[in-house]
Each structure stands twice: as C-alpha cells, then as structure tokens.
C-alpha cells in the first residue's frame, strides 16, 4: 500500500523555535510567572475551556513551587487593531513574562497594509518594554482552508512569519497540528470545531498540546541551547507607520456637548468604563498630538453611527455592519478614524447620528477606549 504526501504535510513544521524563553525561565526560578494572552474568541477566557486553560494547568502542575498569574486579554471578534491600543495597559503594565499572540484568523479580513502596521506595533511594544518572551500562535478558520488544502501558507500566517523571523520570535502553528490529526484520523472534525471555527474542549486541548510540546522542550534544562538569543537591540521596523507607540486618552478628557455620561460597566469585556450618549447630534471634540486616532465602541444592534472629521476637513459618516450574532451591545469594536497623519497636533470632532443615518439600528453611542497612535 503506497501513500502520497498530503498538501498539509508540506506546510510544517508546527513549531519554529527562534529564541530562548529567557525571561520565562528567570521568572520560574524566582517562583512567580505571569502569562499573558492576546487574541480573539478562540483564545478568550469566557468559555472556560479555551486552549489557554490546559496550558496554564500544565504550568501549574509542572512548576508547583511557582505562583502562576494569568492575564488573558483576548477578546472575541477583535484583531490586532484593538490589541495595539490595549497591549500597554492589559499586558505590559501587568508585568507579563510570557505572552502568546493569536491574530492570524481575526486579522484575515483586514487590509494587508493595515494589519502589518498593527501587528508589528503589538510585537514592538512587547519587545521594547521589559523584554518579555513572545510566542506567536496560529489557529484555524474557514477563510484559511483553501490555501491550506492546496499546500500554501495563508497570507495572514505568512505575514506573521516574516515578523517572527525579523524579531526572533518563536511560533507554533496550532491549527496545522489539529488539521494533521484530523487527516490521520486521530481527531474528529466535530470534536475539534463544533461550529467550524471555535474549538470545543477536545479541540482546545489539541491546540494546547502543540504549544505544550514547544514549552516542554524550550523550558527543559538545556532547552535554550537549541535557539539563538533574541537580538539585544530592537531592530528597525519592517513596516512604515507601525503602531508601536500608542497612548490611551482618559475618557474624561474630550470636550462634549449634549447629554454624555461616564459610566462604570461590567457588560463589555475589555473595558470597565464607557462614555455614553443616546442623543442624536451630541458632540465630542478632542485635540490630540500624533499620527492616528482609534476609538473603540461598545457596539451592537442598539448602536448608532457617527459623523466625524479631523482638522476641519470634510465630515465622514461611519457605516458599520452588525452581524446576526451581535447582541444589543457588549462587543468592543475599534474604528480607525485617522491614520497616516503628519506627526503633530490635530483636532478631532464627532457628532452622533440616529434614525436613517444609523442604518436602522438604535441611537446609543458608547466609547470605551480612545487610542492615539504617536
């Protein structure tokens, strides 16, 4: 009986080690390790069984003398645009020693230039700050399937691999591991992805096992000998305009007109406070210094659209789709309002819309984050 090489077998390896886990090893030796996660719903903590759960359980079992702290900042239906304005506060400021970054699936539909700038911005922020260990992981989504079964690396993953090579970051292709197990009859598709994209408990364990194979080798006593040291200096960016310096503006800083309120919330993952209005033609003005501006909204079927302009230019109306799965609110959704500006002072103005101008949805405008790309 002869066998032919399946296209999936041409895509490996699953694990690419590019640098040792120096900070992770030092943290474990001290007895305290903080592990961070950035990604979409595949990595988010809410299901209680996503792949970070067995990974963290393995760390706690393997290193019982260490206090393991978990900072899972992954958010469903979000990509590296939102991550770029959250990395400092959600990962770096929380002292993460080891960070896993997962955006190959959620960044798929983003224009290649934009996702290159935001992804590299996230990685440069992580590398620049305290020098935490960073591992890029790739999951699976239906948009990647055509390339995978043709034996091609999907562009969303290939672009990440260029960054991994440039910054000396290890990567683990969890989705390829799972696909190969399906191909070999070791994993049933319905046990892996009950809804075609989000792993169940069995699929999450498969994802985690590929990362655990990497960690077991990298954290072994002589494991760091197989990987070259990461560059001591941060190399020049591959992508012009990378979002590597981002500042969050306090929600109380913009000047407002109309009935806005600042509210503490627990219903929108990723933020604890919102700047809210339900009135049409409510206004907001923000002077800022930088080269780009991003607002993240608590978005859903109750949300209205906005009109905005920068530096007194022409008004633009936002037009955002609202998928069937979205609720009335609760989705922290970014909107890039300006990018590629000349670095320096600018003035941003916003007006709320309602009725026909809000695509037939509600009239609620709720801002959760204001990020300035410097």
C-alpha positions in Angstrom: 0.0 0.0 0.0 1.5 3.3 -1.1 0.9 6.7 0.4 1.2 10.1 -1.1 2.3 13.2 0.7 -0.8 15.3 1.6 -0.5 19.0 0.9 -0.8 19.7 4.7 2.4 17.8 5.3 4.3 20.3 3.1 3.4 23.2 5.4 5.3 22.4 8.6 7.0 22.4 10.9 4.3 23.1 13.5 6.9 24.5 15.9 9.6 27.1 14.9 12.0 28.0 17.7 13.8 31.2 17.2 14.9 32.4 20.6 15.1 31.0 24.2 12.4 31.8 26.8 14.9 33.7 28.9 12.5 35.8 31.0 10.1 32.9 31.5 13.0 30.7 32.9 14.1 33.5 35.2 10.5 34.1 36.4 10.0 30.4 37.2 13.4 30.3 39.0 12.1 33.3 41.2 8.8 31.4 41.8 6.5 33.9 40.1 5.4 33.7 36.4 2.8 36.0 34.7 1.4 34.6 31.4 -0.5 36.9 29.0 -2.7 36.2 26.0 -3.7 38.4 23.2 -6.1 37.2 20.6 -9.7 36.7 19.5 -12.5 34.5 20.8 -10.5 31.3 20.2 -8.2 32.4 22.9 -10.7 34.3 25.1 -11.3 33.0 28.7 -15.1 33.2 28.7 -15.8 29.6 27.5 -13.7 28.2 30.4 -12.1 25.6 28.2 -10.2 27.6 25.5 -6.7 26.4 24.8 -5.0 28.7 27.4 -6.8 26.7 30.1 -4.9 23.4 29.7 -1.7 25.3 29.0 -2.0 27.2 32.3 -3.0 23.9 34.1 0.2 22.3 32.7 2.4 25.2 34.0 0.8 25.0 37.5 1.3 21.2 37.6 4.8 21.2 36.2 6.0 24.1 38.4 4.1 23.6 41.7 6.5 25.9 43.6 5.8 28.9 41.3 2.8 31.3 41.6 1.3 31.4 38.2 -0.7 34.6 37.3 -2.8 34.7 34.2 -3.6 37.9 32.2 -5.9 36.7 29.4 -6.7 39.8 27.4 -8.1 38.0 24.4 -11.4 39.4 23.2 -13.9 37.9 20.8 -14.4 39.4 17.3 -11.3 41.6 17.7 -8.0 41.8 15.8 -4.6 43.4 16.2 -6.0 46.9 15.6 -7.6 46.8 19.0 -4.7 44.9 20.5 -2.3 47.7 19.5 -4.1 50.2 21.7 -4.5 47.7 24.6 -1.1 46.0 24.8 0.4 48.5 27.2 -2.4 48.6 29.7 -3.5 44.9 29.5 -0.2 43.1 29.1 2.9 45.3 29.7 1.7 47.2 32.7 0.6 43.9 34.3 4.1 42.6 34.2 3.7 39.6 31.8 6.8 37.5 31.5 5.4 35.2 28.7 2.9 36.4 26.1 1.1 34.4 23.4 -0.2 36.4 20.4 -3.0 34.9 18.3 -4.5 37.0 15.4 -4.0 35.1 12.2 -7.7 34.3 12.0 -9.2 37.6 13.2 -6.9 39.7 11.1 -7.7 37.8 7.9 -10.2 40.3 6.5 -8.1 43.3 7.4 -6.3 45.1 4.6 -2.7 43.7 4.4 -1.0 47.1 5.0 -3.1 47.9 8.0 -2.7 44.6 9.7 1.1 44.7 9.0 1.2 48.1 10.9 -0.9 47.0 13.8 0.7 43.5 14.3 4.2 44.9 14.2 3.1 47.6 16.6 1.9 45.0 19.1 5.2 43.0 18.7 7.4 46.1 19.0 5.6 47.3 22.1 6.1 43.8 23.7 9.7 43.6 22.7 10.6 47.2 23.7 9.1 47.3 27.2 10.6 44.9 29.7 11.7 42.4 27.1 9.1 39.8 27.8 9.1 36.5 25.9 6.7 36.5 23.0 5.3 33.4 21.1 3.1 33.8 18.1 0.4 31.1 17.6 -1.8 30.3 14.6 -5.2 28.8 14.9 -7.6 27.8 12.1 -10.5 29.5 10.4 -12.6 28.6 7.4 -11.0 31.6 5.4 -7.6 29.8 5.6 -8.9 26.4 4.3 -8.4 26.9 0.6 -4.7 27.8 0.9 -4.1 25.1 3.5 -5.5 22.2 1.4 -3.6 23.5 -1.6 -0.4 23.2 0.4 0.0 27.0 0.6 0.7 29.1 3.7 -2.2 31.5 4.0 -1.0 35.2 3.6 -2.3 36.1 7.1 0.2 33.5 8.6 3.0 34.1 6.1 3.0 37.8 7.0 3.2 36.9 10.7 6.2 34.6 10.0 8.1 37.5 8.4 7.7 39.4 11.6 8.6 36.3 13.7 11.9 36.0 11.7 12.6 39.7 11.9 12.2 39.8 15.7 13.5 36.4 16.6 10.1 35.2 18.0 9.1 31.5 18.2 5.8 30.4 16.6 3.5 27.5 17.0 1.0 26.6 14.2 -1.7 25.0 16.4 -4.2 24.9 13.5 -1.8 22.8 11.4 -1.3 20.3 14.2 -5.0 19.9 14.5 -5.6 19.6 10.8 -2.9 16.9 10.5 -4.5 15.0 13.3 -7.9 15.1 11.5 -6.2 14.0 8.3 -4.7 11.0 10.2 -8.0 10.0 11.8 -6.8 10.9 15.3 -9.3 13.8 15.8 -12.8 14.1 14.5 -13.7 17.4 12.9 -16.8 17.8 15.0 -14.8 17.2 18.2 -12.3 19.9 17.1 -14.6 22.6 15.7 -18.3 22.1 16.6 -19.2 25.4 14.9 -16.4 25.3 12.2 -14.2 27.9 13.9 -14.3 27.7 17.8 -12.8 24.6 19.3 -14.7 22.6 21.9 -12.8 21.2 24.9 -11.2 18.4 22.8 -10.1 20.8 20.1 -8.7 23.3 22.6 -6.7 20.5 24.2 -5.2 19.7 20.8 -4.2 23.3 20.3 -2.7 23.4 23.8 -0.8 20.2 23.3 1.2 21.7 20.4 2.2 24.7 22.5 3.0 22.4 25.4 5.3 20.4 23.2 7.1 23.6 22.5 7.2 24.7 26.1 8.4 21.3 27.4 11.4 21.5 25.1 12.1 25.2 25.5 12.0 25.1 29.3 14.0 21.9 29.7 17.4 22.5 31.5 19.3 22.5 28.2 16.4 23.7 26.1 17.7 27.2 25.4 20.7 25.7 23.6 18.6 24.9 20.5 17.6 28.5 20.0 19.6 31.6 19.2 19.4 34.5 21.6 16.9 37.2 20.7 18.5 40.4 19.3 19.6 42.6 22.2 18.5 45.8 20.4 15.1 46.3 18.8 15.6 46.1 15.0 14.2 48.7 12.7 10.6 48.1 11.8 9.7 46.2 8.7 6.6 48.2 8.1 6.5 52.0 7.8 4.0 53.5 10.2 3.9 50.6 12.6 1.6 51.3 15.6 4.4 50.8 18.1 3.8 53.9 20.2 0.2 54.3 21.3 -1.3 56.4 24.1 -4.8 55.9 25.7 -6.7 59.1 26.3 -8.8 59.2 29.5 -12.5 59.2 28.7 -13.0 62.3 30.7 -10.5 64.3 28.6 -12.6 65.2 25.4 -14.9 68.2 25.5 -18.5 67.2 24.9 -21.8 68.9 24.0 -25.1 67.3 24.7 -26.1 64.6 27.3 -23.0 62.4 27.7 -22.3 60.4 30.9 -19.3 58.5 32.2 -20.4 55.1 33.4 -18.8 52.1 35.2 -19.7 48.9 33.3 -19.3 45.1 33.6 -21.1 44.2 30.4 -18.4 44.9 27.8 -15.3 42.7 28.0 -12.1 44.8 27.7 -13.3 48.0 29.4 -14.6 49.0 32.8 -15.9 52.5 31.9 -17.8 54.0 29.0 -18.6 57.5 27.7 -22.2 57.2 26.7 -25.0 59.2 25.0 -28.2 58.2 23.3 -29.0 61.6 21.9 -28.6 62.5 18.2 -26.3 65.3 17.3 -24.4 65.0 20.6 -20.9 66.3 20.0 -17.3 65.5 21.1 -14.1 67.4 20.4 -10.6 66.1 21.1 -7.3 67.9 20.4 -4.5 65.3 20.1 -0.9 65.0 19.1 0.1 62.1 17.0 -0.4 60.5 13.6 -3.5 58.5 14.1 -6.7 58.1 16.2 -8.7 55.0 17.1 -11.9 54.8 19.1 -13.3 51.5 20.4 -17.0 51.4 20.9 -19.3 49.1 23.0 -21.1 48.1 19.8 -24.2 46.1 18.9 -27.7 46.3 17.5 -28.6 49.2 19.8 -25.6 51.3 18.5 -26.0 54.3 16.2 -23.5 55.6 13.7 -21.3 58.7 14.0 -20.1 61.6 11.8 -16.6 62.8 12.3 -13.8 64.9 10.9 -10.1 65.8 11.6 -8.6 69.2 11.4 -11.8 70.8 10.0 -11.9 68.6 6.9 -14.9 67.1 5.2 -17.4 65.2 7.5 -17.4 61.4 7.1 -20.2 59.1 8.3 -19.3 55.7 9.8 -21.1 52.7 8.2 -20.6 49.5 10.3 -22.1 46.2 9.6 -23.9 44.4 12.5 -23.7 40.6 12.2 -26.6 38.5 13.3 -24.6 37.1 16.2 -24.1 40.5 17.7 -26.3 41.4 20.7 -27.7 44.8 21.6 -24.2 45.8 22.9 -21.2 44.2 24.5 -18.8 44.0 21.5 -15.7 46.2 22.0 -15.2 47.2 18.3 -12.5 49.6 17.1 -12.9 52.2 14.4 -9.8 53.7 12.9 -10.8 57.4 12.4 -7.4 58.7 11.2 -4.1 57.2 10.2 -1.0 58.4 8.4 -1.4 62.0 9.6 1.6 64.2 9.9 3.0 63.7 13.3 1.9 66.7 15.4 -1.2 68.5 16.8 -4.6 67.7 15.4 -8.3 68.3 16.2 -10.9 65.6 16.1 -14.7 66.3 16.1 -17.5 63.8 16.4 -21.3 64.0 16.1 -23.8 61.2 16.8 -26.4 60.2 14.3 -29.7 58.5 14.7 -32.6 57.3 12.6 -31.9 56.6 8.9 -28.3 57.7 9.4 -27.7 54.9 11.8 -28.6 52.1 9.4 -31.9 51.5 11.2 -30.3 50.5 14.5 -30.5 52.2 17.8 -29.2 55.6 18.9 -26.6 54.6 21.5 -23.0 55.7 21.2 -20.7 54.2 23.9 -17.0 54.9 23.7 -14.8 52.5 25.7 -11.2 53.4 24.5 -9.6 56.3 22.8 -6.2 55.5 21.4 -3.7 57.9 19.8 -1.1 56.5 17.5 2.0 58.6 18.2 
